[in-house]
Amino acid sequence: MKRKKFFFIRALRPGLVLTVLLTILTFLPLEPIDFLEYKLLDLRFRFSKRHHAINDVVLLTIDNRSEDRLGRWPWDRTIIAQLINNISQGQPAVIGLDIVFAEKQISPLDKILSLPDAKSELEKVNLEKIRKSCDYDRQLAEAIAKARNVVLGYYFFTDGPDTIPDELVQNDPRYRKVRLQSEVFPVRASGQTREVLPVKRGHGLESSIELISSASKAQGYLNIFPDSDGVVRKSFLIMKQGRDWLASFPLQILKIYEGVSGTPVTVTEDGITQLKVGQRDIPVGLDGSLPVDYTKELSCFPSYSVIDVLDGSVPPAAFSKKVVLVGITDPGLMRDNWITPTEIVTPGVKIHALTIATCLEGTYIHQAGYVEVLNLLFIILFGLLLTAAIPRMRGLLPGTFLALFLFLAYILTAFLLFRKAHIALNMVYPLLCIAAVYTTETLRHAGLSLTRALRKVLQKESALRMLGETQQELSRLVRVSDIFHPSSASCLSPFLPEAILADTPALTWKLILASLGINSGALVLFNADGSHQIIVSLGTLLDKIHLEAIKKRVETSESPFLTNHPGKKSEWTFSPDIRNLMAFSVVSGEDFRLVGIFLNKSATAFSDSDQFTLEDVKLAQTAALQAIIAIQNSKLNTALKQAQLETIFRLAMSIECRDRETGLHVHRVSEYAGIVARGINLSDPEVKLIKSAMPLHDIGKIAVPDSILLKPGKLTDEELAIMRKHPVVGAKILENSSSAILSAARIIALSHQERYDGSGYPYGLKGENIPLYGRIAAVADVFDALASKRSYKEALSLEKTIEILRQESGKSLDPSFVRVFLESMEQVLEVYHQYKESPDTSPFEYPLKQIYQGK
């Protein structure tokens, strides 16, 4: 039995093990492998790209020419209405508008009537007749209804700070209209389906106003989702909102084009398995996605500028029985610029057009089903073939030629199958199988173990040569004299900020010394005036050496200073703890010298000796340059962060100065928010983040007219509605930022006007459904609004302000945050008096009277 067991182990070849392992890995999501596969798929798209006319889909573009003639987008909706009327004359199969009319357009008459005494001056004029002619929304709705085949788009909110709870979405009138016009049915459940399926989910939406959306034939979501590398390769045809299944913009257009009323979907416990549009079976993935055929050039669609259609230059017959898509292609106007496998900048409307063309022409990209079986067969075939063949070949060349032949043959096969039949074979795992099995079997056949091969690569001479080349490259890239040489022209503050020394440089220095096996070390800057500065250091031995003696020794000799037996006492050290010492000049100028000092070396992978040698100097010089780079990067990051914060405050102050005497309001609310954040035990980084983001809470007021913002009296309902749009406007200004500060500011701008009892705006969120940052901002903003003078009111006394805060606790404000704020009133009044507008505008006494305690 033992002999059989040992025979089995010997027969278990590394090539077979690797083949089995790679076969298993094909079923696991590995991001680096997926990234490589994406890029190889993109190469196949470019290789297979060809131009052929797609006559069933016509693009009408809102481009630079149209803007030159009609003015800056967005245009009056009468222009869109006229555009639809002109298109309808050609009797197209369906018209798709890749435009969302999310807000009501204010008519010119309403603008005139808002002027003082306008109504009394126009009493004799037939206002209703004029109002009807100026009702652009209604004219657009009538044009859409008359066309009877217009599909509108809308946007889902997906995971993020602006998502809305499903129960609130269900009661939204706009969502009820969207569900009525875009719900997928029937949904056939095969067996027991899971609550959580791999489909995309929406949490609230932004759609056209009800008057316009009600006139459309259907609506579909416009959301586009890129892959993990930011490239759009798929179109998600179905999403879920709560329990509802909703169709995308391209899917709704296909449904109307085919003249069908339903789009049957089959759902199993794994996801979506079948989607039909009329007689078309669309091969979507389990998540409802369809790979888009990017072998078609984006210029293959008949395309006309909107201005040419409005001028009548395009004959109506060009649209007959076709899909007509209207969308923005001017890069300066698009909010949905995307990267695709073949283009760097692609407008969303063209991605929708390619999705529709993929379905109409049936040129589907095949990646699942039998293709997955082919992938496994190729991996197994290559693994078995190389495992069996290489040991039987004499010499390395035959095995190398076989592996190279299989490698190139598979690449050619994958590209040809994609070009001819749109079959997207997996390329990474089969090619990786060829390379891995060839390498392991060749090493095994040649009698070389993997351990021996690695040791050979990591020999000392190779490592030192590599570090020497790195040192030369770093020397060329880094102008260290700009860092250490004192200069009044320097754009950075003087060297040696303590925060930098305690952070990145110290950590980098620790890592460097540990890798070199050095107990203690420092970079010391010696100045011409005799002073010195320790730039960065590690260990306790630096206090046991004579720095001035080392400086003189380095200055008088061009060679590095090495001593491995300093003795108990010497001119360089006064401690027996110092076993050996190395010092050398890293960089020098006319009035400074930067010296690296290293103490007590241990043996490392680069050196078997525990004594300093000239080879150690090479390693340490490279290490010193790396530390300099870390210090420089820390300085630059600090300077950039300070510039960002100052820009944010100055921008916020400029906005606040519109309706206040000064912009000090932003400083006060920032500090107030920080007091609340600290009081609820948030971490210091998060407190700083909230304080930095708070100044932009009212950035949306930049869109509020002065006539409303500066009005001393009570606002009308129309004016109040405009004012209440500023959170949404502010959030749109700040959206899609990679900055943590601006992302936090977006949350605050969108939610600081929500009320704890649910009566706030823009979404009527309630309680802890309001984001944490928004609830903190509300307390700070309300207090400052009560305690400060405005154009329409005087500042309230401290007693009255605190009384109102207590009344609003649990109504508009989070009660726990109000309690923290009142308990910190001493700090609050410090801030108030530090940033008060002027000495005569403060009704509060300071130091604080004990009027808030014990209540």
C-alpha positions in Angstrom: 0.0 0.0 0.0 2.8 2.4 0.9 4.6 1.8 -2.4 1.4 2.6 -4.3 0.8 5.7 -2.3 4.3 7.0 -3.0 4.0 6.2 -6.7 0.8 8.3 -6.8 2.6 11.2 -5.3 5.5 11.0 -7.7 3.1 10.7 -10.6 1.3 13.9 -9.6 3.2 16.2 -12.0 3.4 20.0 -11.4 1.8 20.6 -14.8 -1.3 18.7 -13.9 -1.6 20.5 -10.5 -1.3 23.9 -12.3 -3.9 22.8 -14.9 -6.4 21.8 -12.2 -5.7 25.0 -10.2 -6.3 27.3 -13.2 -9.4 25.4 -14.1 -10.8 26.1 -10.6 -9.7 29.7 -10.8 -11.8 30.3 -13.9 -14.9 30.1 -11.6 -13.6 32.7 -9.1 -13.7 36.5 -9.6 -10.1 37.8 -9.4 -9.8 41.5 -10.2 -6.3 41.5 -11.7 -7.2 38.7 -14.1 -10.5 40.4 -15.0 -8.6 43.6 -15.7 -6.3 41.8 -18.2 -9.2 40.0 -19.8 -11.0 43.3 -20.3 -8.0 44.8 -22.0 -7.6 41.8 -24.3 -11.3 42.0 -25.2 -10.8 45.7 -26.0 -7.9 44.8 -28.4 -10.2 42.3 -30.2 -12.8 45.1 -30.6 -10.2 47.3 -32.2 -8.9 44.5 -34.4 -12.4 43.7 -35.6 -13.7 47.3 -36.0 -15.2 47.9 -39.3 -17.6 50.4 -40.9 -20.9 49.4 -42.3 -24.1 51.5 -42.5 -26.8 51.0 -39.9 -29.8 52.4 -41.5 -32.4 51.5 -38.9 -31.1 54.0 -36.3 -30.7 57.7 -36.9 -28.9 60.1 -34.6 -29.9 63.8 -34.2 -27.1 65.5 -32.3 -27.2 68.6 -30.1 -23.7 69.8 -31.1 -21.6 73.0 -31.5 -23.3 74.0 -34.7 -26.7 73.9 -33.1 -25.5 75.9 -30.1 -23.9 78.5 -32.4 -27.4 79.1 -34.0 -29.7 78.5 -31.1 -27.6 79.7 -28.1 -26.3 77.9 -25.1 -28.1 74.7 -24.0 -30.7 74.2 -22.5 -33.0 75.7 -25.1 -36.6 76.8 -24.8 -38.7 73.7 -24.9 -40.6 75.1 -27.9 -37.5 74.3 -29.9 -37.6 70.6 -28.8 -41.4 70.6 -29.6 -40.7 71.9 -33.1 -37.9 69.3 -33.5 -40.3 66.5 -32.6 -43.0 67.9 -35.0 -40.4 68.0 -37.9 -39.3 64.4 -37.1 -42.9 63.2 -36.9 -43.5 64.3 -40.5 -41.3 61.5 -41.6 -43.3 58.9 -39.6 -40.5 57.3 -37.7 -41.0 54.0 -35.9 -40.0 55.5 -32.6 -38.4 58.7 -31.3 -36.0 58.5 -28.3 -35.1 61.6 -26.3 -31.9 61.2 -24.3 -32.8 64.3 -22.4 -34.5 64.7 -18.9 -36.8 67.6 -18.4 -36.5 67.4 -14.6 -37.7 70.9 -13.7 -40.6 73.1 -14.9 -39.5 75.8 -17.3 -40.4 79.3 -16.0 -42.3 81.1 -18.8 -41.3 84.6 -19.9 -44.7 85.9 -18.8 -44.2 84.6 -15.2 -40.8 86.4 -15.2 -42.5 89.6 -16.3 -45.3 89.3 -13.7 -42.8 88.9 -10.9 -41.7 92.5 -11.5 -43.1 95.2 -9.3 -46.5 96.7 -10.5 -46.4 94.4 -13.6 -49.9 92.9 -13.0 -51.6 96.3 -12.6 -49.9 97.6 -15.8 -51.0 94.6 -17.8 -54.7 94.4 -16.6 -56.1 95.2 -20.0 -54.1 92.6 -21.8 -55.4 89.1 -22.4 -53.0 87.4 -20.0 -54.4 83.9 -20.4 -53.8 84.0 -24.1 -50.3 85.2 -23.6 -49.8 82.7 -20.8 -50.8 79.8 -23.1 -48.4 80.9 -25.8 -45.6 81.1 -23.2 -46.3 77.8 -21.6 -43.3 76.0 -23.2 -43.8 72.8 -21.2 -47.3 72.3 -22.4 -46.2 73.0 -26.0 -43.5 70.3 -25.7 -46.0 67.9 -24.1 -48.5 68.5 -26.9 -45.8 67.8 -29.5 -44.8 64.5 -27.7 -48.4 63.4 -27.4 -49.0 64.2 -31.1 -46.0 62.1 -32.2 -47.5 59.1 -30.2 -44.2 57.3 -30.3 -41.7 59.3 -28.1 -39.7 57.5 -25.5 -38.3 59.7 -22.7 -35.4 58.9 -20.4 -34.8 59.3 -16.7 -32.0 58.5 -14.2 -32.0 56.2 -11.3 -30.1 57.1 -8.1 -27.9 54.1 -7.3 -25.9 53.4 -4.2 -24.7 56.7 -2.7 -25.5 59.6 -0.4 -28.5 60.8 -2.6 -30.4 57.5 -2.4 -34.0 57.5 -1.1 -35.7 54.7 0.9 -37.9 52.5 -1.2 -41.0 53.3 0.8 -40.6 57.0 -0.1 -39.9 56.2 -3.7 -43.2 54.2 -4.0 -45.2 57.2 -3.0 -43.5 59.6 -5.4 -45.9 60.6 -8.2 -43.1 60.7 -10.8 -42.1 57.2 -9.9 -45.6 55.9 -10.2 -45.8 57.4 -13.7 -42.4 55.8 -14.6 -43.5 52.4 -13.3 -46.7 52.6 -15.3 -44.7 53.4 -18.5 -41.6 51.3 -18.1 -42.3 48.2 -16.0 -41.2 44.9 -17.5 -43.8 42.3 -17.7 -44.6 39.5 -17.5 -41.8 38.3 -15.1 -41.8 34.5 -15.0 -40.2 33.1 -11.9 -38.7 29.7 -12.4 -38.5 28.1 -8.9 -37.7 30.0 -5.7 -36.0 33.3 -6.5 -33.6 34.9 -4.0 -34.4 38.3 -2.4 -30.9 39.5 -3.5 -30.3 39.0 -7.2 -27.2 40.2 -9.2 -29.2 42.9 -11.0 -28.6 46.6 -10.6 -30.9 48.4 -8.2 -32.2 52.0 -8.1 -33.0 54.0 -5.0 -35.1 57.0 -6.3 -35.0 58.7 -9.6 -34.7 62.0 -11.5 -37.3 62.1 -14.3 -39.1 64.7 -16.5 -41.9 66.7 -15.0 -45.3 65.0 -14.9 -46.9 67.1 -17.7 -44.2 66.0 -20.2 -43.7 62.4 -19.0 -47.5 61.8 -19.2 -47.5 62.7 -22.9 -44.8 60.1 -23.8 -45.4 56.7 -25.1 -42.9 55.1 -22.7 -40.0 55.9 -20.4 -36.7 54.1 -19.8 -33.7 54.7 -17.5 -30.6 56.2 -19.1 -28.1 54.9 -16.5 -24.8 53.5 -17.9 -22.6 51.3 -15.7 -18.8 50.9 -16.6 -16.8 47.9 -15.6 -14.3 48.0 -12.7 -11.6 49.6 -14.9 -14.0 52.5 -15.9 -14.7 51.2 -19.5 -18.3 50.7 -20.7 -18.7 47.3 -22.3 -22.2 46.3 -21.4 -25.7 47.8 -21.4 -27.8 46.9 -18.5 -31.3 46.4 -20.0 -33.2 45.7 -16.7 -33.0 47.2 -13.2 -35.0 46.8 -10.0 -36.6 49.5 -7.9 -37.9 47.9 -4.8 -39.8 44.9 -6.1 -40.5 46.4 -9.5 -38.6 45.4 -12.7 -38.0 48.3 -15.0 -36.7 48.6 -18.6 -33.9 50.7 -19.9 -34.1 53.4 -22.5 -32.8 51.1 -25.4 -35.1 48.2 -24.3 -38.2 50.5 -24.4 -37.3 51.7 -27.8 -36.8 48.1 -29.1 -40.2 47.2 -27.6 -42.0 50.0 -29.5 -40.0 49.4 -32.7 -41.2 45.7 -32.6 -44.7 46.8 -31.8 -45.1 44.6 -28.7 -46.7 45.5 -25.4 -44.7 43.2 -23.1 -41.2 42.0 -22.6 -41.3 38.6 -21.0 -38.5 37.9 -18.5 -37.6 34.6 -16.9 -35.9 34.8 -13.5 -34.4 32.0 -11.5 -32.7 31.9 -8.1 -29.4 32.9 -9.9 -30.7 35.8 -11.9 -32.2 36.6 -15.3 -32.0 33.7 -17.7 -34.2 34.8 -20.6 -35.4 38.1 -22.1 -37.6 38.4 -25.2 -38.7 41.4 -27.3 -41.2 40.1 -29.8 -39.6 37.2 -31.6 -36.1 38.3 -30.5 -34.3 36.3 -27.8 -31.8 38.7 -26.2 -28.9 36.9 -24.6 -28.5 38.9 -21.4 -26.4 37.8 -18.4 -27.8 36.9 -15.0 -27.5 40.6 -14.0 -29.6 41.7 -17.0 -26.5 43.0 -18.9 -26.0 42.8 -22.7 -22.4 43.0 -24.1 -22.5 45.9 -26.7 -21.0 45.2 -30.1 -18.3 47.8 -30.4 -17.0 46.4 -33.7 -19.4 48.9 -35.3 -17.9 52.3 -35.6 -19.8 55.1 -33.9 -19.8 57.0 -37.2 -21.8 54.2 -39.0 -25.2 55.7 -38.0 -26.9 58.3 -40.2 -26.3 61.5 -38.1 -27.7 65.0 -38.5 -27.3 68.2 -36.5 -30.5 69.3 -34.8 -30.2 72.7 -36.5 -30.4 71.1 -39.9 -33.6 69.3 -39.0 -35.1 72.5 -37.6 -34.1 74.4 -40.8 -35.7 71.7 -43.0 -32.4 70.8 -44.6 -33.0 67.1 -43.7 -35.9 65.6 -45.7 -38.6 63.9 -43.4 -38.2 60.7 -45.4 -34.8 60.2 -43.8 -36.7 59.2 -40.6 -39.3 57.0 -42.1 -39.9 53.8 -40.1 -36.6 54.2 -38.3 -35.4 54.7 -34.7 -34.6 58.3 -34.2 -32.4 59.2 -31.2 -32.0 62.8 -30.0 -29.1 63.5 -27.6 -26.2 65.7 -26.7 -22.8 65.1 -28.3 -21.1 68.4 -27.5 -18.4 67.4 -25.0 -18.9 70.7 -23.1 -22.5 69.9 -22.4 -22.5 66.2 -21.7 -22.7 64.9 -18.2 -22.4 61.3 -19.5 -19.1 61.1 -21.2 -17.8 57.5 -21.2 -14.8 55.5 -22.1 -15.5 52.6 -24.5 -13.3 49.9 -25.9 -12.7 51.8 -29.1 -13.2 55.5 -28.1 -11.8 57.7 -25.2 -14.8 60.0 -25.2 -18.2 58.6 -26.1 -21.6 60.3 -25.5 -24.2 58.2 -23.8 -26.7 58.5 -26.7 -24.2 56.7 -29.0 -23.9 53.9 -26.5 -27.7 53.6 -26.4 -27.7 53.6 -30.3 -25.1 50.8 -30.4 -27.1 48.7 -27.9 -30.2 49.1 -30.1 -28.2 48.2 -33.2 -26.7 45.2 -31.5 -30.2 43.8 -30.9 -31.7 44.8 -34.3 -28.8 43.2 -36.2 -28.4 40.2 -33.8 -24.6 40.7 -33.6 -24.4 39.6 -30.0 -21.0 39.0 -28.3 -21.0 35.4 -27.1 -19.2 35.0 -23.7 -21.3 32.5 -21.8 -22.8 29.1 -22.3 -20.9 26.9 -24.7 -18.1 29.5 -24.8 -17.4 28.9 -21.1 -17.1 25.1 -21.9 -14.6 25.9 -24.7 -12.5 28.0 -22.3 -12.2 25.0 -19.9 -11.4 22.6 -22.8 -8.6 24.7 -24.0 -7.1 25.0 -20.5 -7.2 21.2 -20.0 -5.9 20.5 -23.5 -2.9 22.8 -23.2 -2.1 21.6 -19.7 -2.2 17.9 -20.6 -0.4 18.3 -23.9 2.6 20.3 -22.4 2.8 18.1 -19.3 3.0 14.9 -21.5 5.2 16.3 -24.3 8.0 18.4 -22.6 9.6 15.5 -20.6 9.8 13.4 -23.8 11.7 16.1 -25.7 15.5 16.4 -25.9 16.8 19.8 -25.0 14.9 23.0 -24.3 14.3 24.2 -27.8 11.6 21.7 -28.9 9.5 22.4 -25.8 10.0 26.1 -26.2 8.9 26.0 -29.8 5.8 23.9 -28.9 4.8 26.3 -26.1 5.4 29.3 -28.4 3.4 27.7 -31.2 0.4 27.0 -28.9 0.6 30.5 -27.4 0.6 32.3 -30.8 -2.0 29.9 -32.3 -4.4 30.5 -29.5 -4.1 34.2 -29.7 -4.8 34.0 -33.5 -7.7 31.7 -33.0 -9.3 33.9 -30.3 -9.0 37.0 -32.5 -10.3 35.3 -35.7 -13.3 33.7 -33.8 -14.1 37.1 -32.4 -13.9 38.9 -35.8 -15.8 36.2 -37.7 -18.4 34.9 -35.2 -18.3 37.4 -32.2 -17.2 34.6 -29.9 -15.2 36.1 -27.0 -13.0 33.3 -25.7 -11.2 33.8 -22.4 -7.6 34.5 -23.2 -5.8 35.0 -19.9 -6.3 31.6 -18.3 -5.4 29.5 -21.4 -2.3 31.6 -22.1 -1.4 31.6 -18.5 -1.8 27.8 -18.5 0.7 27.5 -21.4 3.2 29.7 -19.8 3.0 28.2 -16.3 3.0 24.5 -17.3 5.8 25.1 -19.8 7.9 26.9 -17.1 7.3 24.3 -14.3 7.8 21.3 -16.5 10.9 22.7 -18.2 12.5 23.5 -14.8 11.5 20.0 -13.5 12.8 18.3 -16.6 16.1 20.2 -16.5 16.6 19.3 -12.8 16.2 22.9 -11.5 14.0 23.6 -8.5 12.0 26.8 -8.2 13.9 27.6 -5.0 17.3 27.4 -6.7 16.0 29.6 -9.6 14.8 32.3 -7.2 18.1 32.2 -5.3 20.0 32.7 -8.5 17.9 35.7 -9.4 18.4 37.2 -5.9 22.2 37.0 -5.9 23.9 39.9 -4.2 25.7 41.2 -7.3 22.4 41.5 -9.3 20.7 43.2 -6.4 23.5 45.8 -6.0 23.6 46.5 -9.7 19.8 47.1 -9.7 20.0 49.4 -6.7 22.9 51.3 -8.4 20.8 51.9 -11.5 17.9 53.1 -9.3 20.1 55.5 -7.5 21.3 57.1 -10.7 17.7 57.5 -11.9 16.6 59.0 -8.7 19.5 61.4 -8.7 18.4 62.7 -12.1 14.8 63.1 -11.1 15.2 64.7 -7.7 16.6 68.2 -7.3 17.5 67.8 -3.7 19.2 71.2 -3.6 15.7 72.7 -4.1 14.6 71.0 -0.9 17.4 71.8 1.5 19.0 75.0 0.1 17.4 78.0 1.8 15.9 80.3 -0.8 13.5 83.2 -0.6 12.2 82.2 -4.0 11.0 78.8 -2.7 7.2 78.4 -3.0 7.2 76.1 0.1 7.5 77.0 3.7 10.9 76.5 5.5 11.9 72.9 6.0 11.3 70.9 9.2 7.5 71.0 9.9 7.1 68.7 12.9 4.0 67.0 11.5 5.9 65.9 8.4 8.8 64.5 10.5 6.3 62.4 12.6 4.4 61.0 9.7 5.5 59.8 6.3 9.3 60.6 6.4 9.7 58.8 9.8 7.8 55.8 8.6 9.8 55.6 5.3 13.1 56.0 7.3 12.1 53.2 9.6 11.3 50.9 6.7 14.6 51.7 5.0 16.7 51.1 8.1 15.0 47.9 8.9 15.5 46.6 5.4 19.3 47.5 5.6 19.7 45.9 9.1 20.7 49.2 10.7 19.8 49.9 14.4 19.9 53.7 14.3 20.3 56.3 11.7 19.6 59.9 10.8 19.7 62.5 8.0 21.3 65.7 9.5 21.4 69.0 7.7 24.6 71.0 8.6 24.3 74.7 7.7 27.1 77.1 6.9 26.5 79.2 10.1 27.4 76.2 12.3 23.9 75.1 13.1 22.4 71.7 12.3 19.0 70.2 11.9 18.0 66.6 12.3 15.7 66.0 9.3 14.6 62.5 10.2 16.0 59.9 12.7 15.3 56.5 14.2 16.8 54.8 17.2 18.4 56.0 20.5 22.1 55.9 19.6 22.2 59.2 17.9 22.7 61.0 21.3 25.8 59.0 21.9 27.9 60.4 19.0 29.7 63.7 18.4 28.0 65.3 15.4 30.5 68.0 14.9 33.4 65.6 14.7 31.6 63.5 12.1 30.8 66.6 10.1 34.5 67.6 10.0 35.5 64.1 9.0 33.0 64.1 6.1 34.0 67.6 5.0 37.7 66.8 4.9 37.4 63.6 2.9 35.6 62.7 -0.3 35.3 59.1 0.7 32.6 57.8 3.0 33.5 57.6 6.7 33.5 53.9 7.9 34.6 52.7 11.3 33.8 49.2 12.7 35.8 49.3 15.9 35.4 52.8 17.4 36.4 51.7 21.0 34.8 52.8 24.2 35.9 56.4 23.6 36.9 58.2 20.5 36.5 61.6 18.9 33.3 60.4 17.2 31.6 58.5 20.1 31.6 58.3 23.9 29.6 55.1 24.3 30.5 51.4 24.1 27.0 50.8 22.7 28.3 52.0 19.3 29.7 48.8 17.5 30.2 50.4 14.1 29.5 53.7 12.3 29.0 54.9 8.7 28.6 58.5 7.5 28.7 60.1 4.1 27.6 63.3 2.4 24.3 62.7 0.6 24.1 66.1 -1.1 25.8 69.5 -0.5 25.7 73.1 -1.6 27.6 76.3 -1.0 26.0 76.8 2.4 24.7 73.4 3.5 25.6 69.8 3.6 23.1 66.9 4.1 24.9 64.0 5.9 23.6 60.4 6.4 24.7 58.8 9.7 24.1 55.0 10.3 25.0 53.1 13.5 25.2 49.4 14.4 24.7 47.2 11.3 23.4 43.6 11.3 23.7 41.0 8.6 21.1 41.2 5.9 20.1 39.4 2.6 22.4 41.9 0.8 25.4 41.4 3.1 26.5 38.5 5.3 28.7 40.7 7.3 27.6 42.7 10.4 30.3 45.4 9.6 29.9 48.3 7.3 31.5 48.0 3.8 31.6 50.1 0.6 28.8 48.1 -0.8 26.6 49.2 2.2 27.3 52.8 1.2 25.6 52.2 -2.2 22.6 50.8 -0.5 22.4 53.6 2.1 22.8 56.3 -0.6 19.8 54.9 -2.4 17.9 54.7 0.9 18.7 58.3 1.7 17.4 59.5 -1.6 14.2 57.6 -1.1 13.7 59.3 2.3 14.2 62.7 0.6 11.5 61.9 -1.9 9.1 60.9 0.9 9.8 64.2 2.7 9.3 66.2 -0.4 6.0 64.5 -1.2 4.8 65.1 2.4 5.6 68.8 2.0 3.9 69.1 -1.3 0.8 67.2 -0.1 0.6 69.5 2.9 0.8 72.6 0.7 -1.8 71.3 -1.7 -4.2 70.4 1.1 -3.9 73.9 2.6 -4.5 75.5 -0.8 -7.6 73.3 -1.3 -9.0 74.3 2.1 -8.3 77.9 1.5 -9.9 77.8 -1.9 -13.0 76.2 -0.4 -13.3 78.8 2.3 -12.8 81.7 -0.1 -15.3 80.4 -2.5 -17.8 79.9 0.3 -17.2 83.4 1.6 -17.7 84.9 -1.8 -21.1 83.2 -2.0 -22.1 84.2 1.5 -21.2 87.8 0.9 -24.1 88.1 -1.4 -26.7 88.2 1.4 -24.5 89.0 4.4 -22.2 91.8 5.3 -19.2 89.5 5.4 -18.5 85.8 4.8 -17.6 85.0 8.4 -20.8 82.9 8.6 -18.9 80.1 6.9 -16.2 80.1 9.6 -18.7 80.1 12.4 -20.8 77.2 11.0 -17.7 75.2 10.3 -16.5 75.5 13.9 -20.0 74.8 15.2 -20.2 71.7 13.2 -16.8 70.6 14.5 -18.0 71.1 18.1 -21.0 68.8 17.5 -18.9 66.2 15.7 -16.4 66.1 18.6 -19.3 66.0 21.1 -20.7 62.8 19.5 -17.2 61.2 19.6 -16.4 61.1 15.9 -12.7 60.5 15.1 -10.4 63.5 14.6 -10.0 62.9 10.8 -13.8 62.9 10.4 -14.2 66.0 12.5 -11.7 67.8 10.3 -13.5 66.5 7.2 -16.9 67.9 8.4 -15.3 71.2 9.3 -13.6 71.4 5.9 -16.8 70.5 4.0 -19.2 72.7 6.0 -18.4 76.0 4.3 -20.0 74.8 1.0 -23.3 73.9 2.6 -25.1 76.8 0.8 -23.1 76.8 -2.5 -26.4 76.1 -4.3 -27.5 79.7 -3.5 -25.3 80.8 -6.3 -28.2 79.9 -8.6 -30.8 81.9 -6.6 -31.5 85.4 -8.1 -30.6 88.5 -6.0 -34.2 89.6 -6.1 -35.1 86.6 -4.0 -32.0 86.1 -2.0 -31.8 89.7 -0.8 -35.6 90.3 -0.5 -36.2 92.0 2.9 -39.9 90.8 3.1 -41.6 87.4 3.1 -41.0 85.3 0.0 -43.9 84.3 -2.3 -44.7 80.6 -2.9 -43.0 80.8 -6.3 -39.9 82.5 -4.8 -39.8 80.0 -1.9 -39.9 77.1 -4.4 -36.9 78.6 -6.2 -35.1 79.1 -2.9 -35.7 75.5 -1.9 -33.9 74.3 -5.0 -30.5 75.4 -3.6 -29.7 72.0 -1.9 -30.2 70.1 -5.1 -28.3 72.7 -7.1 -25.4 72.6 -4.6 -25.3 68.8 -4.8 -25.1 68.8 -8.6 -22.3 71.3 -8.5 -20.3 69.1 -6.1 -21.2 65.7 -7.6 -18.8 63.1 -9.1 -15.8 64.6 -7.2 -12.8 62.4 -6.2 -12.1 64.7 -3.3 -13.3 63.4 0.1 -13.9 67.0 1.2 -16.1 67.8 -1.8 -18.0 64.5 -1.5 -18.8 65.3 2.2 -19.8 68.8 1.2 -22.2 67.3 -1.4 -23.9 65.3 1.4 -24.2 68.4 3.6 -25.4 70.6 0.8 -28.1 68.1 -0.2 -29.4 67.2 3.3 -28.9 70.2 5.6 -32.4 71.5 5.0 -34.1 68.2 5.8 -36.0 68.2 9.1 -35.9 65.6 11.8 -39.7 65.2 11.7 -39.7 64.7 7.9 -41.1 68.1 7.0 -37.9 69.4 5.4 -36.7 69.5 1.8 -35.7 68.5 -0.9 -36.7 64.8 -0.1 -38.6 65.0 3.1 -36.3 62.5 4.9 -37.0 61.7 8.5 -35.0 60.9 11.6 -31.8 58.9 11.0 -32.7 58.5 7.3 -31.1 62.0 7.1 -27.4 61.6 6.6 -25.3 62.1 9.8 -23.4 65.1 8.2 -26.7 66.7 7.2 -28.0 66.5 10.8 -24.8 68.0 12.2 -24.9 70.8 9.7 -28.5 71.6 10.4 -27.8 72.3 14.1 -24.8 74.6 13.2 -26.8 76.4 10.5 -29.9 77.0 12.5 -28.0 78.4 15.5 -26.1 80.8 13.4 -29.2 81.9 11.5 -30.9 82.7 14.8 -27.9 84.4 16.3 -26.9 86.5 13.3 -28.3 89.6 11.7 -29.8 89.3 8.2 -31.3 91.7 5.7 -34.8 90.6 6.7 -34.3 90.3 10.6 -32.2 91.3 13.6 -30.1 88.9 15.6 -31.9 87.2 18.5 -30.6 87.2 22.1 -28.8 84.2 23.5 -31.7 83.3 25.8 -34.2 83.4 22.8 -31.8 81.5 20.6 -31.4 78.7 23.1 -35.1 78.6 23.7 -35.8 78.1 20.0 -33.1 75.4 19.7 -34.8 73.5 22.5 -38.2 73.9 20.8 -36.8 72.6 17.5 -35.2 69.6 19.2 -37.0 66.6 17.8 -38.8 68.7 15.2 -36.3 70.2 12.8 -33.1 69.1 14.7 -31.7 65.8 16.0 -32.4 66.0 19.8 -29.1 64.3 20.7 -27.1 66.8 18.6 -29.0 69.7 20.2 -28.1 68.4 23.6 -24.4 68.1 22.7 -24.4 71.6 21.2 -26.0 73.2 24.3 -23.6 71.3 26.6 -20.7 72.9 24.6 -22.1 76.4 24.8 -18.8 77.8 26.2 -17.0 76.7 23.1 -19.8 77.9 20.9 -19.6 81.4 22.3 -15.8 81.5 21.9 -16.3 80.8 18.2 -19.2 83.3 18.0 -17.1 86.2 19.4 -14.0 85.2 17.4 -15.9 85.4 14.1 -18.6 88.0 14.8 -19.4 90.4 12.0 -18.7 93.6 13.9 -18.5 94.7 17.6 -22.0 96.2 17.6 -23.8 93.3 16.1 -23.3 90.9 19.0 -26.2 90.6 21.5 -24.4 88.0 23.5 -22.2 88.7 26.5 -18.9 87.0 26.9 -17.7 85.3 29.1 -21.0 83.4 29.1 -23.6 83.9 31.8 -24.9 80.6 33.2 -28.3 81.0 31.6 -28.3 77.6 29.8 -27.3 75.4 32.7 -29.7 73.3 34.6 -32.5 73.7 32.1 
